[in-house]
Amino acid sequence: MLTHLGSRLRWSRPRRVGYTDRRLMTRSAALPASRADTVLAAVSRSANKGSLWWVVASLLALRKGPSRRGALRGAVAIGGASAAANLIGKPLFPRRRPAAEIVPEARRLVKRPTSSSFPSGHAASAAAFVTAVTMESPAAGAAVLPLAAAVAYSRVHTGVHWPSDVGAGALIGVAAGLATRHWWPLHADGHGLTAHRADAPLMKDGEDMLAVVNPGSGNADIDPTEEVRFAWPKATLLYPDNGVDIRGQLNAEITRRKGKVRALAVAGGDGTVAAVASVAADHALPLALIPTGTFNHFARDVGVRSMPDADAATEAGKAVGIDLGEVEVGGGDGTGRRWFVNTASLGGYPEMVRLREKIEQRHPKWPSAVLAMVRTLRYARPLRVTINGKPALVWMIFVGNGTYSPKGFWPTHRPALDTGLLDVRYLRADLPYSRARFVAAVLTNTLSASHVYRQYDLASVDVRLLDGNRRVATDGEVGALGSAFRFRSRPSALTIYRL
């Protein structure tokens, strides 16, 4: 007991200030007065409670892509760094702040902090933010770095921290920024690979091309018609009719033209692209796409980011063969076959995706995924099924077209588009507290070792419902009703234009 008490007393003793700290502080205080004194004092005050970084994050988030992802990751990293420095570091390692008289009066902050000097929370937040931003966007990180350095040094210049406080805070911040990768993998900017080059006609100005244009995809104020007309001025444009399945509409138009269509094109989001891709696969026609949706997951994996990418590929006649997923539905009133380009699922997975994307518009990606998961699982009903003949009780089943990464809870991209495999994941419901255990495993990034989660890469999988019928969802859209579902990978089923 005495040993334990002595240990606690040692932890509570104020940390000593070393010779190096005093020498560096003296050198800083001896710098001649200049306009930098006013600037550094203002920078130091602006970073109180992370206010400066929220403003910078808001500016970075104005532009889609790496800078926005960096802003969101930086905001998460600040939370971790602030908690580590202020809630853990300061109580464990108390230290008196430098005496106000050490620095000239003109530099002193009007309101001096009273908490422990060690470590510097300002330096921790600054380092966390710049580290997180740099991981997503090196260019944005380089732009923010001088500001972060100014915030860190300002704490010494204004006399409220010793240099070692700032150094320790910076180390905590870097660690917090890097730690975000444990739960939130870095975004893959490269497209999915495929070794299958495909034959496709060179489409000069889109002659003999039938192009589906969906003005309702993505930003409703932006009509992609002009982009399509610019890329393929000779193409015939087809707009989805309200209340009519675009697949049926497109099939009817192809039949009416009696073999005079040499290629299909689509300008829309993932739902529209999936529908047109299924028709292209059925008729063995190459597909060109212009991504104009909100998220454009399929186009991102394929490697077509904009109209110029699609235009250049069709003008050069360059295309690749990629796999498609197929689901055959039986036992219900909606039997039949359906292609999918991204994912298919049973249970609450589609609702989880829609909820996550809605929350993600205002909050960081990984916390949005967790919130969507918790809300969906709270009201989910377990499914009694057989998976490849083996009985199981599950909350939901996810089937990806191709092998997705990462292998944890939330798949984000496909490194390859020609694996000939499906990514099958499901959450067991037959174990006690399975939903709570699943959430805990996601939060601690231990899902691969959890007994409630299963993941397999398979060429095909058969799922049979033992209690009634359910609708399968493909590419986020509700599909046919049935009780038996056969999912298969169809290698190189779709030819798509890509350089």
C-alpha positions as CSV (number, residue, x, y, z in Angstrom):
1,M,0.0,0.0,0.0
2,L,2.8,2.4,0.9
3,T,4.5,1.5,-2.4
4,H,1.3,2.3,-4.3
5,L,0.9,5.6,-2.4
6,G,4.5,6.6,-3.1
7,S,4.0,5.8,-6.8
8,R,1.0,8.1,-6.9
9,L,2.9,10.9,-5.2
10,R,5.7,10.6,-7.7
11,W,3.2,10.9,-10.6
12,S,1.7,14.0,-9.1
13,R,5.0,15.9,-8.6
14,P,5.4,18.8,-11.0
15,R,7.8,18.0,-13.9
16,R,11.1,19.8,-13.6
17,V,12.3,22.4,-16.1
18,G,15.6,21.4,-17.7
19,Y,18.6,23.5,-18.7
20,T,17.8,23.2,-22.4
21,D,14.2,24.5,-21.9
22,R,15.5,27.5,-20.0
23,R,18.2,28.3,-22.5
24,L,15.8,28.0,-25.5
25,M,13.2,30.1,-23.7
26,T,15.8,32.8,-22.9
27,R,16.8,32.9,-26.6
28,S,13.2,33.3,-27.7
29,A,12.6,36.1,-25.1
30,A,15.7,37.9,-26.3
31,L,14.4,38.3,-29.9
32,P,13.9,42.0,-30.8
33,A,10.4,43.4,-30.9
34,S,8.7,43.3,-34.3
35,R,5.3,42.9,-36.0
36,A,5.7,39.2,-35.5
37,D,4.9,39.6,-31.8
38,T,1.4,40.8,-32.7
39,V,0.9,38.2,-35.4
40,L,2.0,35.3,-33.2
41,A,-0.1,36.5,-30.3
42,A,-3.2,36.6,-32.6
43,V,-2.4,33.2,-34.1
44,S,-2.0,31.7,-30.6
45,R,-5.4,33.1,-29.4
46,S,-7.2,32.0,-32.6
47,A,-6.2,28.4,-32.0
48,N,-7.9,28.3,-28.6
49,K,-10.2,25.2,-28.4
50,G,-9.2,24.4,-32.0
51,S,-11.2,27.3,-33.4
52,L,-8.6,28.1,-36.0
53,W,-8.5,24.5,-37.3
54,W,-12.3,24.3,-37.7
55,V,-12.1,27.4,-39.9
56,V,-9.3,25.9,-42.0
57,A,-11.1,22.6,-42.2
58,S,-14.3,24.4,-43.5
59,L,-12.2,26.1,-46.2
60,L,-10.6,22.8,-47.3
61,A,-14.0,21.0,-47.3
62,L,-15.3,23.5,-50.0
63,R,-13.4,21.5,-52.6
64,K,-14.3,17.8,-53.2
65,G,-11.7,15.1,-53.2
66,P,-8.5,14.8,-51.2
67,S,-8.7,18.2,-49.5
68,R,-12.2,17.5,-48.2
69,R,-11.2,14.1,-47.0
70,G,-8.2,15.7,-45.4
71,A,-10.4,18.2,-43.6
72,L,-12.6,15.5,-42.2
73,R,-9.7,13.3,-41.1
74,G,-8.1,16.4,-39.5
75,A,-11.2,17.1,-37.5
76,V,-11.2,13.6,-36.2
77,A,-7.5,13.7,-35.4
78,I,-7.9,16.9,-33.4
79,G,-10.5,15.3,-31.2
80,G,-8.1,12.4,-30.4
81,A,-5.1,14.7,-29.9
82,S,-7.0,17.1,-27.6
83,A,-8.3,14.3,-25.5
84,A,-4.8,12.7,-25.2
85,A,-3.1,16.0,-24.3
86,N,-5.7,17.6,-22.0
87,L,-7.5,14.7,-20.4
88,I,-4.5,12.3,-20.0
89,G,-1.2,14.2,-20.4
90,K,-1.8,17.2,-18.3
91,P,-3.3,15.4,-15.2
92,L,-0.5,12.7,-15.3
93,F,2.4,15.1,-15.9
94,P,1.6,18.4,-14.1
95,R,4.1,21.3,-14.7
96,R,4.1,24.9,-13.8
97,R,4.0,27.3,-16.7
98,P,6.8,29.8,-17.3
99,A,6.7,32.9,-15.2
100,A,5.1,35.9,-17.1
101,E,8.3,38.0,-16.5
102,I,10.4,35.7,-18.7
103,V,9.1,37.3,-21.9
104,P,8.7,41.1,-22.7
105,E,5.3,42.5,-21.5
106,A,4.3,43.3,-25.1
107,R,4.3,39.6,-26.0
108,R,2.3,38.4,-23.0
109,L,-1.3,37.0,-23.5
110,V,-3.9,39.0,-21.7
111,K,-5.5,35.8,-20.4
112,R,-2.9,33.3,-19.5
113,P,-3.9,29.6,-19.2
114,T,-3.9,28.0,-15.8
115,S,-3.8,24.3,-16.6
116,S,-0.6,22.2,-16.6
117,S,2.0,23.4,-19.0
118,F,2.9,19.9,-20.1
119,P,2.1,18.9,-22.8
120,S,0.9,21.7,-25.1
121,G,-2.7,21.1,-26.3
122,H,-2.3,23.8,-29.0
123,A,0.8,22.0,-30.5
124,A,-1.0,18.7,-30.3
125,S,-4.0,19.9,-32.2
126,A,-1.9,21.7,-34.8
127,A,0.3,18.6,-35.4
128,A,-2.7,16.3,-35.5
129,F,-4.5,18.4,-38.1
130,V,-1.6,18.9,-40.4
131,T,-0.6,15.2,-40.2
132,A,-4.1,14.0,-41.0
133,V,-4.5,16.5,-43.9
134,T,-1.1,15.6,-45.4
135,M,-2.0,11.9,-45.4
136,E,-5.0,12.6,-47.7
137,S,-3.6,15.6,-49.6
138,P,0.2,16.3,-49.5
139,A,-0.4,19.7,-51.3
140,A,-3.0,20.8,-48.7
141,G,-0.8,19.6,-45.9
142,A,2.2,21.6,-47.2
143,A,0.0,24.7,-47.3
144,V,-1.2,24.2,-43.8
145,L,2.2,23.3,-42.3
146,P,3.5,26.9,-41.8
147,L,0.4,27.8,-40.0
148,A,0.7,24.8,-37.7
149,A,4.3,25.6,-37.0
150,A,3.4,29.2,-36.2
151,V,0.7,28.0,-33.7
152,A,3.2,25.7,-32.0
153,Y,6.0,28.2,-31.7
154,S,3.6,31.0,-30.6
155,R,3.1,29.2,-27.3
156,V,6.8,29.6,-26.5
157,H,7.0,33.1,-28.0
158,T,4.1,34.4,-25.8
159,G,5.6,32.7,-22.7
160,V,2.9,30.2,-21.9
161,H,4.8,27.0,-22.6
162,W,8.3,25.6,-22.3
163,P,9.8,24.2,-25.6
164,S,9.6,20.6,-24.4
165,D,5.8,21.1,-23.8
166,V,5.5,22.0,-27.4
167,G,7.6,19.1,-28.6
168,A,5.7,16.6,-26.5
169,G,2.4,18.1,-27.8
170,A,3.6,17.8,-31.4
171,L,4.5,14.1,-30.9
172,I,1.0,13.4,-29.5
173,G,-0.6,15.2,-32.4
174,V,1.4,13.3,-35.0
175,A,0.5,10.0,-33.3
176,A,-3.2,11.0,-33.2
177,G,-3.2,11.8,-36.9
178,L,-1.5,8.6,-37.9
179,A,-3.8,6.6,-35.5
180,T,-6.9,7.6,-37.6
181,R,-5.7,5.1,-40.2
182,H,-6.4,2.3,-37.7
183,W,-10.2,2.9,-38.0
184,W,-10.4,4.9,-41.2
185,P,-8.2,3.6,-44.1
186,L,-6.8,6.0,-46.5
187,H,-8.8,6.6,-49.7
188,A,-7.5,4.8,-52.7
189,D,-7.3,7.3,-55.6
190,G,-6.1,4.7,-58.2
191,H,-8.5,2.8,-60.3
192,G,-9.1,-1.0,-60.1
193,L,-6.8,-3.1,-62.2
194,T,-7.8,-5.5,-64.9
195,A,-5.6,-7.7,-67.2
196,H,-8.4,-8.1,-69.7
197,R,-8.2,-5.8,-72.7
198,A,-11.4,-5.8,-74.7
199,D,-12.3,-5.1,-78.3
200,A,-14.5,-2.1,-78.7
201,P,-15.4,0.0,-81.8
202,L,-13.8,3.5,-82.1
203,M,-16.7,5.9,-81.5
204,K,-15.9,9.0,-83.6
205,D,-18.3,11.7,-82.2
206,G,-20.6,9.0,-80.8
207,E,-21.9,7.8,-84.1
208,D,-24.3,4.8,-83.7
209,M,-24.2,5.4,-79.9
210,L,-27.2,5.4,-77.7
211,A,-26.6,7.6,-74.6
212,V,-28.8,7.6,-71.5
213,V,-28.8,11.0,-69.7
214,N,-30.2,11.3,-66.2
215,P,-30.5,15.0,-65.2
216,G,-31.8,13.9,-61.8
217,S,-28.5,12.3,-60.8
218,G,-26.2,14.2,-58.4
219,N,-26.8,18.0,-58.4
220,A,-30.3,18.6,-59.7
221,D,-29.3,22.1,-60.9
222,I,-26.7,20.7,-63.3
223,D,-27.9,19.0,-66.5
224,P,-25.2,16.7,-68.0
225,T,-26.7,17.0,-71.5
226,E,-24.2,19.6,-72.6
227,E,-21.3,17.4,-71.5
228,V,-22.7,14.4,-73.4
229,R,-23.3,16.5,-76.5
230,F,-19.8,17.9,-76.4
231,A,-18.2,14.4,-76.1
232,W,-20.6,12.6,-78.5
233,P,-22.4,15.1,-80.8
234,K,-23.7,12.3,-83.1
235,A,-25.1,10.1,-80.3
236,T,-28.8,9.6,-79.8
237,L,-29.9,10.8,-76.3
238,L,-32.4,8.9,-74.2
239,Y,-33.9,10.4,-71.0
240,P,-35.5,8.2,-68.3
241,D,-39.3,8.4,-68.2
242,N,-40.9,8.7,-64.8
243,G,-42.5,5.5,-63.7
244,V,-40.8,3.5,-66.4
245,D,-37.9,1.0,-65.8
246,I,-34.9,2.4,-67.7
247,R,-33.9,-1.1,-68.6
248,G,-37.1,-1.8,-70.4
249,Q,-37.0,1.7,-72.1
250,L,-33.4,1.1,-73.3
251,N,-34.2,-2.5,-74.5
252,A,-37.1,-1.3,-76.5
253,E,-35.0,1.4,-78.2
254,I,-32.2,-1.1,-79.0
255,T,-34.8,-3.5,-80.5
256,R,-36.4,-0.7,-82.6
257,R,-33.0,0.2,-84.1
258,K,-32.5,-3.4,-85.2
259,G,-28.7,-3.8,-84.6
260,K,-27.7,-0.3,-85.5
261,V,-26.5,0.5,-82.0
262,R,-22.8,-0.2,-81.7
263,A,-22.3,1.2,-78.1
264,L,-24.1,2.5,-75.1
265,A,-23.3,5.5,-73.0
266,V,-24.6,6.8,-69.7
267,A,-24.4,10.0,-67.8
268,G,-25.7,9.5,-64.3
269,G,-25.1,8.2,-60.8
270,D,-24.5,4.6,-59.7
271,G,-28.1,3.6,-59.9
272,T,-28.5,4.7,-63.5
273,V,-25.1,3.4,-64.5
274,A,-25.9,0.0,-63.0
275,A,-29.2,-0.2,-65.0
276,V,-27.5,0.7,-68.3
277,A,-24.5,-1.6,-67.6
278,S,-26.9,-4.5,-67.2
279,V,-28.4,-3.8,-70.6
280,A,-25.0,-3.5,-72.1
281,A,-24.0,-6.8,-70.7
282,D,-27.2,-8.5,-72.0
283,H,-26.6,-7.2,-75.5
284,A,-22.8,-7.5,-75.5
285,L,-22.4,-3.8,-76.2
286,P,-19.4,-1.7,-74.9
287,L,-20.3,1.0,-72.4
288,A,-19.0,4.5,-72.0
289,L,-19.8,6.4,-68.9
290,I,-19.7,10.0,-67.6
291,P,-20.1,10.0,-63.8
292,T,-22.6,12.7,-62.7
293,G,-23.9,11.3,-59.5
294,T,-23.2,12.1,-55.9
295,F,-20.7,9.4,-55.0
296,N,-19.9,7.6,-58.3
297,H,-18.5,4.5,-56.7
298,F,-18.4,2.4,-59.8
299,A,-16.8,5.1,-62.0
300,R,-14.2,5.7,-59.4
301,D,-13.2,2.0,-59.3
302,V,-13.2,1.8,-63.1
303,G,-11.0,4.9,-63.3
304,V,-13.3,7.2,-65.3
305,R,-13.5,10.5,-63.3
306,S,-15.0,12.9,-65.8
307,M,-16.3,13.5,-69.3
308,P,-12.7,14.0,-70.8
309,D,-11.7,10.5,-69.6
310,A,-14.8,8.9,-71.3
311,D,-14.4,11.0,-74.5
312,A,-10.7,10.1,-74.9
313,A,-11.3,6.4,-74.4
314,T,-14.1,6.3,-77.0
315,E,-12.1,8.3,-79.5
316,A,-9.2,5.9,-79.1
317,G,-11.4,2.7,-79.0
318,K,-9.7,1.6,-75.8
319,A,-11.7,-0.7,-73.5
320,V,-11.3,-3.3,-70.8
321,G,-13.4,-6.3,-69.7
322,I,-14.6,-6.3,-66.1
323,D,-16.5,-8.7,-64.0
324,L,-20.2,-8.3,-63.1
325,G,-22.2,-9.9,-60.3
326,E,-25.4,-11.8,-61.1
327,V,-28.2,-12.8,-58.9
328,E,-30.9,-15.3,-59.8
329,V,-34.1,-15.0,-57.7
330,G,-36.5,-17.8,-57.2
331,G,-39.4,-18.8,-55.0
332,G,-41.3,-15.5,-55.1
333,D,-43.4,-13.4,-57.4
334,G,-40.4,-11.6,-58.8
335,T,-38.3,-14.4,-60.1
336,G,-35.7,-13.7,-62.7
337,R,-32.1,-12.6,-63.1
338,R,-30.4,-9.3,-62.4
339,W,-26.9,-8.0,-62.9
340,F,-25.1,-5.8,-60.3
341,V,-22.0,-3.6,-60.8
342,N,-21.2,-2.8,-57.2
343,T,-23.1,-4.7,-54.5
344,A,-26.1,-6.9,-53.7
345,S,-27.5,-7.5,-50.3
346,L,-30.3,-9.0,-48.1
347,G,-31.4,-7.4,-44.8
348,G,-30.8,-3.9,-43.7
349,Y,-27.5,-3.2,-45.6
350,P,-29.1,-0.9,-48.3
351,E,-30.8,1.2,-45.6
352,M,-27.5,1.4,-43.8
353,V,-25.7,2.7,-46.9
354,R,-28.4,5.3,-47.6
355,L,-28.3,6.5,-44.0
356,R,-24.5,6.7,-44.0
357,E,-24.4,8.7,-47.1
358,K,-27.0,11.1,-45.7
359,I,-25.1,11.6,-42.5
360,E,-21.8,11.8,-44.4
361,Q,-22.9,15.1,-46.0
362,R,-22.4,16.8,-42.6
363,H,-20.1,14.6,-40.7
364,P,-16.8,12.7,-41.2
365,K,-17.0,9.4,-43.1
366,W,-16.0,6.9,-40.4
367,P,-18.3,8.3,-37.6
368,S,-21.1,8.5,-40.2
369,A,-20.7,4.8,-40.9
370,V,-20.8,3.9,-37.2
371,L,-23.9,6.1,-36.6
372,A,-25.7,4.5,-39.6
373,M,-24.7,1.0,-38.5
374,V,-26.0,1.5,-34.9
375,R,-29.3,3.0,-36.1
376,T,-29.9,0.3,-38.7
377,L,-29.0,-2.6,-36.4
378,R,-31.2,-1.3,-33.6
379,Y,-34.4,-2.0,-35.7
380,A,-33.1,-4.9,-37.8
381,R,-34.8,-8.3,-37.7
382,P,-32.7,-11.5,-38.0
383,L,-33.0,-13.7,-41.1
384,R,-33.1,-17.5,-40.8
385,V,-31.3,-18.7,-43.9
386,T,-29.0,-21.4,-45.3
387,I,-25.8,-20.2,-46.9
388,N,-24.4,-22.8,-49.4
389,G,-26.6,-25.3,-47.6
390,K,-25.5,-24.5,-44.1
391,P,-28.2,-23.1,-41.7
392,A,-27.5,-19.6,-40.2
393,L,-29.2,-16.8,-38.4
394,V,-28.0,-13.4,-39.7
395,W,-28.7,-9.7,-39.4
396,M,-27.7,-8.9,-43.0
397,I,-25.8,-10.3,-45.9
398,F,-23.5,-8.3,-48.2
399,V,-22.3,-9.5,-51.6
400,G,-19.8,-7.4,-53.5
401,N,-19.0,-7.7,-57.2
402,G,-15.3,-8.4,-56.8
403,T,-13.1,-8.5,-53.8
404,Y,-13.4,-5.2,-51.9
405,S,-10.9,-3.5,-49.5
406,P,-10.6,-3.1,-46.6
407,K,-11.8,-6.4,-45.3
408,G,-13.3,-4.9,-42.1
409,F,-16.7,-3.5,-41.7
410,W,-17.0,-1.0,-44.5
411,P,-15.7,-1.9,-48.0
412,T,-14.6,1.2,-49.9
413,H,-12.9,0.2,-53.2
414,R,-11.8,-2.7,-55.4
415,P,-8.1,-3.1,-56.1
416,A,-8.9,-5.4,-59.1
417,L,-11.9,-5.7,-61.4
418,D,-11.3,-9.1,-62.8
419,T,-10.9,-11.5,-59.9
420,G,-13.9,-13.8,-60.8
421,L,-14.9,-13.7,-57.2
422,L,-17.6,-12.3,-55.0
423,D,-16.9,-10.6,-51.6
424,V,-19.4,-12.2,-49.2
425,R,-19.9,-10.8,-45.7
426,Y,-22.5,-11.4,-43.1
427,L,-23.3,-10.6,-39.5
428,R,-24.4,-13.5,-37.3
429,A,-27.4,-13.1,-35.1
430,D,-27.2,-16.5,-33.3
431,L,-24.7,-15.4,-30.6
432,P,-25.6,-13.5,-27.4
433,Y,-25.3,-9.7,-27.7
434,S,-24.2,-10.1,-31.3
435,R,-25.1,-6.5,-32.4
436,A,-23.3,-5.0,-29.4
437,R,-20.3,-7.2,-30.0
438,F,-20.2,-6.2,-33.6
439,V,-20.3,-2.5,-32.8
440,A,-17.5,-3.0,-30.2
441,A,-15.4,-4.9,-32.7
442,V,-15.8,-2.1,-35.3
443,L,-14.9,0.6,-32.8
444,T,-11.7,-1.3,-31.7
445,N,-10.9,-2.5,-35.3
446,T,-10.9,-6.1,-34.2
447,L,-13.6,-7.3,-36.6
448,S,-11.4,-9.9,-38.3
449,A,-11.1,-11.7,-34.9
450,S,-14.8,-11.4,-34.0
451,H,-17.0,-14.4,-33.9
452,V,-20.1,-12.5,-35.1
453,Y,-18.6,-11.4,-38.4
454,R,-17.8,-13.6,-41.4
455,Q,-16.1,-12.8,-44.7
456,Y,-15.4,-15.0,-47.7
457,D,-14.2,-14.6,-51.3
458,L,-16.3,-17.0,-53.4
459,A,-17.1,-17.5,-57.1
460,S,-20.7,-18.1,-56.1
461,V,-23.0,-18.3,-53.1
462,D,-26.5,-19.7,-52.6
463,V,-28.8,-18.1,-50.0
464,R,-32.2,-19.6,-49.1
465,L,-34.6,-17.9,-46.7
466,L,-36.3,-20.3,-44.3
467,D,-39.1,-17.9,-43.2
468,G,-41.0,-16.2,-46.0
469,N,-39.7,-14.0,-48.8
470,R,-37.5,-10.9,-48.9
471,R,-36.5,-8.5,-51.6
472,V,-32.9,-8.4,-52.8
473,A,-31.2,-5.0,-53.2
474,T,-28.8,-4.6,-56.1
475,D,-26.6,-1.4,-56.3
476,G,-28.7,0.2,-53.6
477,E,-32.0,-0.3,-55.4
478,V,-34.7,-2.7,-54.1
479,G,-35.2,-5.6,-56.5
480,A,-37.2,-8.8,-56.9
481,L,-39.0,-10.6,-54.1
482,G,-38.0,-14.2,-53.5
483,S,-36.8,-16.9,-51.1
484,A,-33.9,-18.4,-53.0
485,F,-31.0,-16.3,-54.3
486,R,-28.0,-17.5,-56.3
487,F,-25.2,-15.0,-56.5
488,R,-22.5,-15.6,-59.1
489,S,-19.5,-13.7,-60.5
490,R,-19.5,-13.4,-64.3
491,P,-15.9,-12.8,-65.4
492,S,-15.4,-10.1,-68.1
493,A,-19.2,-9.8,-68.6
494,L,-19.0,-6.0,-69.3
495,T,-16.8,-4.2,-71.8
496,I,-16.3,-0.6,-70.7
497,Y,-14.3,2.2,-72.3
498,R,-11.2,3.2,-70.4
499,L,-7.8,4.3,-71.4
